[in-house]
Structures are given as structure tokens and as C-alpha cells.
Amino acid sequence: MEITKENITEWLKGLQESICSALETADGKSKFLVENWKREEGGGGCSRVIKDGNVLEKGGVMFSAVHGTTPEFLLKEKEHSGNVDSNSTFYAAGVSIVLHPQNPMVPIIHMNVRYFEMSNGVKWLGGGIDLTPHYVNDEDAKYFHTEIKKVCDKHNANYYSKFKRWADDYFFITHRNETRGIGGIFFDKLNSDSEMSFEKNLAFWKDVGSAFAPIYVELIKRNKSRSFTGANKQWQLLRRGRYVEFNLIYDKGTKFGLESNGRIESILVSLPLNASWEYNFKPASGSEEERTLSLLKKGINWV
């Protein structure tokens, strides 16, 4: 079948539907609120938001397909945009997910798969999946990275190590000198190259999206019933604060959404319901909080 933006868009709609169904089953209480919206400049999307669940305090599984005049900052990226002018147009479609759980023993998770094309024929794929535990659990970290590596290895033996490094570098809070979590994979502007055709990269991209639900549902099952204290909840709020810092300062998806006049509610749905910032917080020596901080660094080999 010919690859077109229309059939890629339909696949993304189906992905959103299947992920929401799996998450509702895993939560066992709340259902996603569905809101369809239109973008004045062209296109629109479907926002699905869940809140006050047994497992999920707040989360969004967002689909969008927008088009219009290419934003100025992309016109300057000649390396990836080719020969373009002020009359250039773009089409971008994707599914983006961030989930904030109730229990601090269940990790925050993020996933994004996106497709982008321009009127000059340039097109690319982007995306990734990363995990942000409030408390790093070695077995969960190994499981997560093992499953992601399986997806990569199915398509290209070099992709896991390459895209893991990219995730370590991308999901890094520079002003804190720590990673946002335990990483995962990240890739951007993936097209055809010496190793992989666009068709093969599209198959890899789809498998990344399809891997999300079974991986996170397993992590929910492992951790949703674990006990926790008030101190654990306060630590969760502090770690959420770090999540907010990254998303508002460094995240490229947030930047693109704002600079392309995107829908604010959809862009900022990644933020938690509650977060905290405590002045000069220092975890107790030998605590699980201190251990977690010691593992928020680049280059850890979990598999």
C-alpha cells in the first residue's frame, strides 16, 4: 500500500483508540473524556484525558493532525527542511502521551510518535518513549529497557544504543544536572538513510507506538498495589516538579506547539495535577530518595 499522510493519520487514530482502551481496563475506574477540536489555521485533533482514576491521577492521550504555513523556526533548519521559502506549507500528525499515576511507586511515562511532511517533498518521522520513576526500581528499569530494545533490534541492531544515547541527552535537565528519569529511546527527523528505507523506518516507528500499552500496563500491574507513606507522596510531588521544569524549559514538542499556535490545553496536558518545589531539598543519607537521585544520570546500561 502506498504511504500517504492520510493512511498514516488513520493509523495514528487507531493507535490512540487502542491505547485508551488498554489504559481504561488497567485503571478499572475512570474513562477518558473525549474532546474533538479544530485549529483555525488548519487541521485539528482529538484530546482524550483521564483523571481521578484508581491508578491514573491525570493523563492525556492526544491525537493531532495540523497543517498550514511552515513556522519560521523550521524554515531556518535548512539541513532537514531542504529548499523552502515563505510560501512553504507543512502537515504534522502524531499521538502524544503523558500519564501521572496516583501511587508514587508507579512511574510516570511519556510516549510520542509523530509524522511531518512539507510541500517541497521533505518528510520525516520522530518519536520515542521514556520512563520517569519517582523511585527507581532496578527490575522495572531492566524490564522497560529490555522491551524497548526488542522493538529496536527487530528493525535495526544499531537503533537501541543510538536512540538510547539520544534519549539520555534529550531528557536531561541541564540546570539540575540530572536526567528526567531512566531514559528510553528518542529519535527525530528519521527518514531514509544508508541503513533503512523510509518504509522500514515507518514499520519501526509503528512498532514503537504499539509497544506502549503492553509495557505500561505491565508496570501498572507490578506497582499499583504497593504501599506508600506521606513522605513518599511528598517526594512524588517534588519529582513532578522536575518534570514540569523539563517540559516548560526544554521540551521541543511544547516549543513547536506554542510556536505553531497550537491548542494550549493539548500542549500543557503533560503537566501533573499537583507538583511541589521545596527550597534546597536534600534527601536523607542512605534513603531510597538519595538512591534514586544517584541513578538519574546518563549512560546507565540497564540491559
DOLUMLO-948366 format. One line per field, with one value per residue: x, y, z of N, C-alpha, C in turn; residue in three letters. Coordinates in steps of 0.02 Angstrom, whole numbers. Example, Ala and Ser with C-alpha at 12.3 -4.5 7.8 and 13.67 -1.06 7.14 Angstrom:
BEGIN
n_x 660, 642
n_y -284, -112
n_z 390, 354
ca_x 615, 684
ca_y -225, -53
ca_z 390, 357
c_x 660, 645
c_y -165, 2
c_z 390, 394
aa ALA, SER
This chain:
BEGIN
n_x 42, 25, 118, 47, 2, -127, -157, -64, -110, -235, -190, -131, -243, -308, -213, -218, -348, -337, -240, -302, -410, -342, -283, -394, -447, -342, -342, -469, -572, -590, -641, -588, -609, -671, -627, -653, -570, -539, -416, -386, -298, -284, -327, -338, -387, -399, -425, -395, -426, -391, -436, -428, -428, -419, -288, -228, -196, -196, -196, -153, -197, -159, -212, -166, -181, -118, -103, -30, 48, 224, 309, 417, 536, 563, 590, 717, 794, 886, 958, 871, 755, 769, 756, 663, 535, 450, 322, 302, 219, 159, 125, 77, 63, 18, 31, 30, 79, 63, 68, 17, 28, -71, -13, 147, 237, 214, 275, 292, 253, 300, 260, 283, 238, 266, 230, 292, 280, 326, 282, 377, 413, 495, 502, 479, 502, 470, 494, 476, 499, 495, 537, 492, 524, 467, 531, 672, 665, 757, 725, 609, 661, 753, 664, 585, 683, 730, 617, 600, 720, 702, 605, 679, 787, 724, 714, 831, 996, 1074, 993, 943, 1052, 1094, 979, 950, 1057, 1027, 906, 952, 1027, 932, 822, 867, 893, 967, 998, 985, 1072, 1038, 956, 789, 724, 739, 768, 755, 709, 740, 706, 724, 673, 687, 718, 739, 895, 1067, 1054, 919, 765, 632, 510, 544, 585, 464, 392, 464, 438, 299, 297, 356, 255, 152, 205, 188, 68, 62, 183, 170, 53, 95, 189, 104, 27, 126, 151, 41, -25, 63, 117, 128, 194, 157, 272, 326, 231, 255, 382, 353, 282, 384, 468, 382, 385, 510, 483, 393, 478, 567, 478, 427, 539, 632, 571, 545, 427, 332, 379, 364, 225, 181, 241, 183, 58, -24, -149, -177, -225, -204, -66, -14, -61, 23, 70, 70, -68, -42, 106, 266, 387, 523, 624, 795, 800, 860, 889, 879, 1027, 1073, 943, 799, 762, 881, 955, 882, 907, 1043, 1043, 994, 1061, 1161, 1199, 1183, 1181, 1050, 1017
n_y -60, 111, 237, 367, 528, 522, 384, 360, 448, 391, 271, 322, 372, 253, 198, 285, 255, 117, 120, 200, 116, 6, 68, 112, -10, -57, 39, 29, 108, 250, 335, 393, 562, 635, 750, 832, 942, 1092, 1174, 1340, 1383, 1272, 1101, 991, 897, 762, 759, 659, 635, 576, 563, 561, 423, 248, 210, 308, 474, 587, 605, 610, 562, 607, 653, 731, 818, 929, 1072, 1196, 1357, 1345, 1356, 1491, 1457, 1329, 1348, 1394, 1284, 1220, 1104, 998, 1036, 1064, 1150, 1283, 1409, 1561, 1530, 1399, 1251, 1143, 980, 895, 756, 662, 559, 588, 556, 572, 512, 526, 444, 392, 321, 335, 235, 189, 225, 382, 400, 432, 448, 472, 480, 542, 615, 707, 816, 917, 1040, 1039, 909, 852, 740, 664, 557, 550, 525, 427, 347, 357, 332, 388, 358, 388, 327, 236, 76, -65, -186, -154, -54, -128, -215, -123, -64, -178, -220, -111, -118, -239, -201, -109, -191, -281, -214, -139, -165, -66, 33, 37, 69, 188, 271, 267, 337, 459, 487, 495, 612, 703, 702, 776, 874, 1013, 1121, 1061, 960, 826, 678, 666, 550, 374, 365, 297, 281, 398, 485, 585, 671, 563, 481, 408, 321, 267, 143, 108, 109, 229, 162, 51, 116, 172, 59, 23, 136, 126, 9, 54, 139, 44, -34, 32, 20, -120, -123, -20, -58, -177, -124, -52, -156, -219, -126, -52, -86, -72, -20, 145, 296, 455, 531, 474, 517, 655, 661, 615, 726, 820, 763, 770, 906, 925, 866, 957, 1066, 1021, 1002, 1130, 1208, 1142, 1050, 1003, 975, 1049, 1176, 1178, 1167, 1285, 1383, 1359, 1400, 1312, 1213, 1261, 1190, 1059, 1057, 1081, 976, 881, 916, 885, 861, 905, 973, 1001, 1116, 1122, 1220, 1200, 1059, 912, 743, 613, 536, 381, 348, 293, 393, 465, 367, 354, 481, 465, 383, 453, 490, 502, 368, 244, 71, -27, -148
n_z 0, -40, 41, 123, 189, 232, 259, 359, 455, 486, 543, 660, 726, 757, 842, 952, 997, 1033, 1135, 1233, 1266, 1323, 1434, 1508, 1547, 1627, 1727, 1785, 1836, 1798, 1646, 1485, 1446, 1301, 1178, 1032, 923, 826, 729, 693, 593, 518, 512, 656, 801, 921, 1087, 1225, 1389, 1550, 1722, 1903, 1929, 1981, 1966, 1882, 1908, 1828, 1654, 1479, 1315, 1166, 1005, 854, 698, 598, 489, 380, 352, 350, 504, 555, 624, 579, 446, 449, 473, 373, 350, 372, 310, 177, 19, 46, 54, 103, 69, 93, 150, 283, 352, 494, 599, 742, 892, 1062, 1228, 1403, 1567, 1732, 1880, 2026, 2135, 2206, 2179, 2055, 1895, 1806, 1634, 1464, 1293, 1119, 951, 792, 633, 496, 359, 216, 93, -5, -22, 74, 211, 372, 517, 691, 868, 1020, 1180, 1353, 1527, 1688, 1839, 2007, 2109, 2078, 2020, 2002, 1935, 1864, 1782, 1706, 1642, 1566, 1479, 1415, 1342, 1256, 1186, 1118, 1024, 948, 902, 820, 702, 674, 719, 772, 821, 956, 1045, 987, 991, 1125, 1183, 1128, 1192, 1325, 1315, 1270, 1364, 1478, 1618, 1616, 1703, 1825, 1819, 1799, 1736, 1670, 1702, 1690, 1559, 1393, 1229, 1098, 949, 803, 654, 567, 421, 260, 252, 241, 295, 316, 231, 202, 214, 294, 409, 444, 481, 596, 675, 692, 770, 887, 936, 954, 1055, 1173, 1257, 1307, 1380, 1479, 1545, 1605, 1696, 1777, 1834, 1911, 2011, 2062, 2180, 2281, 2443, 2519, 2595, 2675, 2661, 2547, 2453, 2457, 2404, 2276, 2228, 2224, 2127, 2019, 2004, 1946, 1825, 1769, 1755, 1654, 1545, 1520, 1495, 1411, 1320, 1153, 1086, 1157, 1127, 986, 977, 1039, 957, 836, 852, 924, 1011, 1172, 1286, 1246, 1227, 1355, 1430, 1475, 1598, 1776, 1892, 2021, 2095, 2174, 2243, 2342, 2443, 2423, 2446, 2523, 2513, 2638, 2701, 2633, 2599, 2499, 2416, 2400, 2335, 2215, 2156, 2132, 2023, 1919, 1791, 1642, 1528, 1594, 1586, 1567, 1515
ca_x 0, 62, 123, 20, -14, -194, -159, -26, -155, -284, -157, -123, -309, -319, -167, -247, -406, -317, -205, -352, -447, -299, -273, -456, -451, -291, -361, -526, -621, -604, -643, -561, -652, -652, -643, -628, -558, -514, -365, -408, -252, -289, -322, -369, -365, -442, -393, -426, -397, -416, -419, -459, -438, -388, -215, -206, -222, -209, -158, -181, -177, -180, -200, -174, -160, -123, -68, -30, 112, 279, 333, 480, 595, 578, 619, 789, 829, 899, 984, 817, 697, 781, 746, 596, 526, 397, 258, 302, 168, 177, 74, 106, 14, 51, 0, 75, 51, 96, 24, 39, -10, -86, 35, 215, 277, 202, 313, 267, 277, 288, 273, 262, 256, 243, 247, 296, 299, 322, 259, 433, 426, 532, 460, 518, 468, 501, 459, 515, 464, 540, 506, 514, 503, 479, 582, 699, 663, 802, 692, 565, 704, 778, 607, 569, 734, 732, 562, 615, 775, 672, 573, 732, 827, 683, 720, 900, 1037, 1107, 946, 934, 1108, 1094, 922, 955, 1101, 990, 859, 990, 1046, 872, 784, 916, 878, 1035, 1009, 987, 1124, 1010, 908, 719, 707, 788, 776, 718, 736, 716, 732, 690, 690, 707, 695, 780, 966, 1106, 1036, 848, 720, 578, 460, 567, 582, 394, 373, 494, 400, 235, 307, 367, 189, 114, 235, 174, 15, 80, 237, 147, 4, 135, 217, 47, 11, 179, 162, -17, -48, 117, 102, 169, 184, 151, 337, 331, 190, 288, 437, 321, 267, 448, 490, 338, 410, 564, 450, 367, 535, 591, 429, 417, 601, 672, 537, 536, 357, 299, 401, 332, 154, 171, 263, 139, -8, -61, -202, -142, -246, -172, 6, 4, -92, 77, 86, 32, -120, -8, 179, 294, 456, 544, 689, 857, 784, 914, 864, 917, 1081, 1055, 872, 780, 762, 951, 974, 852, 945, 1108, 1032, 968, 1119, 1168, 1245, 1173, 1161, 1000, 1012
ca_y 0, 173, 276, 435, 559, 501, 319, 368, 481, 342, 226, 357, 374, 186, 190, 320, 217, 55, 136, 222, 57, -33, 105, 110, -77, -61, 83, -3, 154, 310, 332, 452, 614, 644, 816, 846, 1013, 1114, 1227, 1391, 1387, 1211, 1038, 986, 838, 731, 755, 611, 648, 535, 592, 534, 351, 205, 210, 369, 536, 630, 584, 627, 526, 660, 647, 793, 820, 1000, 1093, 1268, 1387, 1319, 1404, 1523, 1423, 1270, 1371, 1406, 1220, 1200, 1036, 949, 1061, 1071, 1216, 1306, 1481, 1583, 1502, 1328, 1227, 1082, 936, 859, 715, 623, 541, 604, 530, 578, 486, 537, 397, 408, 288, 355, 177, 180, 278, 425, 377, 476, 420, 514, 462, 598, 616, 776, 825, 985, 1044, 1027, 838, 829, 709, 627, 526, 563, 495, 398, 326, 361, 317, 432, 333, 428, 286, 190, 4, -95, -237, -119, -20, -180, -237, -70, -57, -240, -220, -61, -144, -289, -165, -82, -244, -311, -174, -117, -182, -6, 84, 45, 107, 256, 311, 272, 394, 520, 499, 519, 682, 746, 707, 797, 939, 1041, 1164, 1018, 910, 759, 657, 670, 484, 322, 366, 255, 298, 460, 495, 640, 682, 498, 472, 354, 331, 214, 79, 94, 147, 261, 111, 12, 159, 179, -2, 30, 190, 98, -39, 93, 159, -14, -63, 73, -4, -179, -108, 18, -99, -222, -86, -37, -218, -232, -75, -13, -104, -64, 29, 205, 340, 526, 555, 451, 562, 720, 651, 612, 794, 853, 737, 800, 974, 919, 851, 1021, 1107, 998, 1012, 1201, 1241, 1108, 1004, 1030, 970, 1107, 1234, 1177, 1180, 1356, 1425, 1347, 1421, 1252, 1217, 1265, 1136, 997, 1063, 1080, 920, 841, 938, 849, 898, 937, 965, 1042, 1138, 1136, 1254, 1166, 993, 862, 679, 585, 491, 311, 339, 275, 456, 479, 316, 373, 537, 441, 346, 499, 512, 473, 313, 183, 15, -66, -215
ca_z 0, -44, 103, 117, 254, 251, 293, 421, 502, 508, 589, 723, 760, 784, 898, 1009, 1020, 1066, 1196, 1283, 1288, 1368, 1496, 1546, 1578, 1679, 1782, 1817, 1863, 1757, 1573, 1452, 1419, 1231, 1151, 965, 916, 761, 729, 646, 537, 478, 547, 722, 837, 971, 1152, 1271, 1454, 1605, 1787, 1964, 1923, 2031, 1953, 1849, 1935, 1770, 1595, 1414, 1254, 1121, 933, 815, 628, 584, 429, 370, 332, 390, 553, 538, 652, 538, 383, 461, 479, 304, 348, 372, 276, 105, -10, 62, 57, 149, 47, 108, 196, 318, 381, 551, 634, 794, 955, 1117, 1290, 1468, 1618, 1801, 1922, 2095, 2179, 2188, 2159, 1983, 1862, 1752, 1569, 1407, 1227, 1064, 882, 751, 562, 472, 289, 191, 24, -51, -26, 133, 262, 422, 573, 755, 924, 1075, 1240, 1410, 1591, 1742, 1905, 2067, 2142, 2028, 2036, 1953, 1894, 1817, 1734, 1660, 1601, 1519, 1427, 1376, 1294, 1205, 1145, 1074, 969, 905, 872, 767, 640, 662, 777, 798, 842, 1028, 1075, 959, 1014, 1198, 1195, 1109, 1246, 1383, 1303, 1262, 1426, 1528, 1648, 1620, 1762, 1884, 1807, 1808, 1686, 1694, 1728, 1670, 1487, 1347, 1164, 1067, 882, 769, 584, 540, 353, 232, 259, 210, 326, 318, 188, 239, 228, 351, 468, 462, 518, 663, 709, 713, 824, 948, 960, 975, 1115, 1232, 1303, 1346, 1427, 1537, 1582, 1647, 1752, 1822, 1871, 1959, 2063, 2082, 2247, 2330, 2496, 2519, 2652, 2660, 2638, 2478, 2413, 2452, 2356, 2211, 2207, 2207, 2062, 1969, 1992, 1897, 1761, 1745, 1734, 1589, 1492, 1505, 1476, 1360, 1275, 1086, 1068, 1186, 1088, 920, 986, 1053, 901, 779, 875, 940, 1061, 1235, 1330, 1224, 1237, 1426, 1464, 1503, 1666, 1827, 1928, 2078, 2098, 2227, 2242, 2411, 2441, 2442, 2475, 2524, 2538, 2694, 2682, 2631, 2586, 2431, 2377, 2381, 2286, 2151, 2128, 2109, 1961, 1867, 1753, 1576, 1514, 1633, 1544, 1604, 1485
c_x 44, 61, 99, 7, -83, -194, -116, -71, -207, -253, -149, -189, -324, -275, -195, -305, -385, -281, -254, -392, -406, -290, -336, -465, -403, -310, -420, -579, -638, -604, -614, -618, -627, -674, -612, -622, -531, -465, -382, -364, -253, -281, -358, -346, -419, -403, -431, -389, -431, -395, -455, -474, -410, -312, -192, -238, -240, -167, -193, -153, -204, -163, -209, -150, -171, -83, -73, 37, 167, 304, 404, 540, 612, 609, 694, 829, 842, 922, 929, 757, 706, 771, 673, 594, 467, 328, 252, 247, 191, 115, 107, 50, 50, 6, 51, 41, 94, 46, 55, -3, -24, -30, 107, 260, 265, 236, 270, 293, 257, 302, 248, 283, 226, 270, 244, 314, 289, 304, 314, 452, 466, 483, 504, 472, 506, 464, 505, 470, 514, 501, 536, 488, 513, 532, 607, 700, 703, 768, 644, 606, 731, 723, 592, 619, 741, 677, 573, 670, 749, 641, 626, 768, 789, 695, 792, 941, 1069, 1058, 942, 990, 1109, 1039, 919, 1000, 1066, 940, 895, 1008, 985, 835, 830, 899, 945, 1046, 1008, 1043, 1099, 963, 838, 698, 760, 793, 731, 749, 704, 747, 692, 716, 720, 676, 732, 853, 1002, 1086, 964, 810, 667, 525, 480, 566, 511, 370, 402, 454, 333, 243, 322, 299, 149, 141, 214, 127, 36, 136, 210, 95, 41, 164, 163, 32, 63, 176, 99, -41, 6, 100, 149, 150, 173, 216, 349, 291, 222, 346, 409, 307, 330, 474, 446, 360, 466, 536, 423, 423, 559, 541, 421, 480, 633, 633, 522, 464, 317, 316, 366, 258, 140, 188, 221, 67, -52, -111, -171, -161, -213, -97, 25, -28, -40, 93, 42, -20, -89, 66, 204, 367, 474, 614, 745, 845, 844, 886, 908, 969, 1059, 982, 860, 778, 833, 974, 945, 891, 1012, 1103, 1004, 1028, 1123, 1211, 1237, 1148, 1114, 992, 1081
c_y 63, 209, 347, 463, 539, 433, 319, 399, 432, 292, 258, 361, 306, 172, 224, 281, 155, 68, 158, 163, 16, 2, 106, 43, -82, -18, 55, 42, 209, 294, 397, 499, 631, 713, 823, 921, 1030, 1172, 1277, 1394, 1325, 1148, 1039, 922, 811, 723, 706, 617, 605, 567, 555, 460, 313, 208, 278, 430, 584, 604, 605, 582, 569, 644, 715, 782, 891, 1017, 1169, 1292, 1364, 1373, 1429, 1485, 1360, 1290, 1381, 1341, 1190, 1128, 984, 972, 1068, 1143, 1237, 1382, 1498, 1557, 1427, 1311, 1162, 1044, 896, 820, 673, 604, 554, 586, 549, 556, 495, 493, 424, 383, 308, 297, 159, 238, 322, 396, 428, 437, 468, 482, 516, 591, 688, 776, 897, 983, 1034, 953, 809, 797, 672, 600, 545, 527, 469, 380, 328, 354, 361, 404, 386, 394, 236, 119, -31, -145, -205, -85, -70, -204, -185, -66, -120, -241, -169, -86, -197, -256, -139, -138, -280, -277, -154, -127, -121, 43, 92, 87, 179, 299, 315, 331, 459, 537, 525, 593, 728, 756, 723, 867, 973, 1080, 1124, 966, 840, 742, 661, 605, 434, 315, 317, 263, 363, 465, 550, 646, 619, 488, 412, 372, 272, 145, 59, 138, 181, 210, 69, 53, 170, 118, -1, 80, 164, 49, -4, 113, 101, -46, -28, 39, -67, -166, -72, -20, -148, -185, -66, -98, -231, -186, -42, -27, -98, -9, 88, 249, 412, 555, 533, 497, 630, 716, 648, 683, 832, 828, 762, 872, 974, 906, 915, 1064, 1086, 1017, 1086, 1235, 1209, 1070, 1036, 1026, 1029, 1169, 1236, 1194, 1254, 1400, 1414, 1363, 1361, 1264, 1210, 1207, 1070, 999, 1052, 1023, 875, 859, 901, 893, 937, 923, 1012, 1061, 1157, 1166, 1210, 1098, 946, 797, 652, 536, 419, 296, 317, 337, 473, 430, 334, 430, 514, 404, 390, 531, 475, 410, 251, 128, -31, -137, -236
c_z 0, 24, 90, 186, 278, 287, 356, 475, 529, 557, 658, 762, 792, 844, 960, 1039, 1060, 1132, 1251, 1310, 1338, 1435, 1539, 1582, 1636, 1739, 1821, 1846, 1814, 1682, 1545, 1430, 1349, 1207, 1082, 956, 846, 772, 674, 584, 493, 519, 614, 756, 883, 1036, 1196, 1338, 1507, 1671, 1842, 1959, 1982, 2026, 1928, 1880, 1879, 1712, 1531, 1360, 1197, 1049, 901, 744, 605, 521, 423, 345, 378, 439, 536, 563, 613, 471, 389, 465, 410, 299, 341, 329, 201, 83, 1, 61, 101, 130, 62, 157, 227, 338, 435, 586, 686, 851, 1010, 1183, 1350, 1521, 1687, 1847, 1992, 2142, 2160, 2169, 2085, 1947, 1816, 1686, 1515, 1343, 1174, 999, 837, 679, 538, 399, 269, 117, -27, -55, 32, 183, 311, 477, 637, 810, 978, 1132, 1297, 1475, 1645, 1808, 1959, 2110, 2091, 2055, 1982, 1907, 1843, 1763, 1682, 1614, 1546, 1462, 1385, 1323, 1238, 1158, 1096, 1012, 920, 867, 816, 700, 624, 725, 809, 832, 919, 1059, 1051, 989, 1090, 1217, 1181, 1164, 1309, 1376, 1301, 1328, 1485, 1552, 1663, 1684, 1827, 1879, 1822, 1750, 1715, 1725, 1708, 1595, 1451, 1279, 1139, 998, 849, 698, 552, 472, 325, 241, 228, 236, 314, 269, 231, 259, 289, 415, 491, 501, 589, 704, 734, 771, 890, 978, 988, 1039, 1179, 1281, 1341, 1397, 1489, 1578, 1628, 1707, 1802, 1865, 1926, 2020, 2092, 2154, 2300, 2381, 2491, 2578, 2628, 2634, 2565, 2431, 2405, 2403, 2284, 2185, 2188, 2140, 2005, 1953, 1942, 1827, 1729, 1719, 1665, 1534, 1472, 1480, 1415, 1307, 1207, 1063, 1095, 1145, 1020, 927, 997, 992, 839, 797, 890, 996, 1131, 1281, 1311, 1236, 1310, 1465, 1496, 1575, 1717, 1859, 1986, 2074, 2152, 2213, 2314, 2408, 2467, 2475, 2469, 2551, 2594, 2668, 2686, 2615, 2513, 2386, 2355, 2328, 2217, 2119, 2100, 2042, 1905, 1831, 1688, 1577, 1556, 1585, 1583, 1575, 1459
aa MET, GLU, ILE, THR, LYS, GLU, ASN, ILE, THR, GLU, TRP, LEU, LYS, GLY, LEU, GLN, GLU, SER, ILE, CYS, SER, ALA, LEU, GLU, THR, ALA, ASP, GLY, LYS, SER, LYS, PHE, LEU, VAL, GLU, ASN, TRP, LYS, ARG, GLU, GLU, GLY, GLY, GLY, GLY, CYS, SER, ARG, VAL, ILE, LYS, ASP, GLY, ASN, VAL, LEU, GLU, LYS, GLY, GLY, VAL, MET, PHE, SER, ALA, VAL, HIS, GLY, THR, THR, PRO, GLU, PHE, LEU, LEU, LYS, GLU, LYS, GLU, HIS, SER, GLY, ASN, VAL, ASP, SER, ASN, SER, THR, PHE, TYR, ALA, ALA, GLY, VAL, SER, ILE, VAL, LEU, HIS, PRO, GLN, ASN, PRO, MET, VAL, PRO, ILE, ILE, HIS, MET, ASN, VAL, ARG, TYR, PHE, GLU, MET, SER, ASN, GLY, VAL, LYS, TRP, LEU, GLY, GLY, GLY, ILE, ASP, LEU, THR, PRO, HIS, TYR, VAL, ASN, ASP, GLU, ASP, ALA, LYS, TYR, PHE, HIS, THR, GLU, ILE, LYS, LYS, VAL, CYS, ASP, LYS, HIS, ASN, ALA, ASN, TYR, TYR, SER, LYS, PHE, LYS, ARG, TRP, ALA, ASP, ASP, TYR, PHE, PHE, ILE, THR, HIS, ARG, ASN, GLU, THR, ARG, GLY, ILE, GLY, GLY, ILE, PHE, PHE, ASP, LYS, LEU, ASN, SER, ASP, SER, GLU, MET, SER, PHE, GLU, LYS, ASN, LEU, ALA, PHE, TRP, LYS, ASP, VAL, GLY, SER, ALA, PHE, ALA, PRO, ILE, TYR, VAL, GLU, LEU, ILE, LYS, ARG, ASN, LYS, SER, ARG, SER, PHE, THR, GLY, ALA, ASN, LYS, GLN, TRP, GLN, LEU, LEU, ARG, ARG, GLY, ARG, TYR, VAL, GLU, PHE, ASN, LEU, ILE, TYR, ASP, LYS, GLY, THR, LYS, PHE, GLY, LEU, GLU, SER, ASN, GLY, ARG, ILE, GLU, SER, ILE, LEU, VAL, SER, LEU, PRO, LEU, ASN, ALA, SER, TRP, GLU, TYR, ASN, PHE, LYS, PRO, ALA, SER, GLY, SER, GLU, GLU, GLU, ARG, THR, LEU, SER, LEU, LEU, LYS, LYS, GLY, ILE, ASN, TRP, VAL
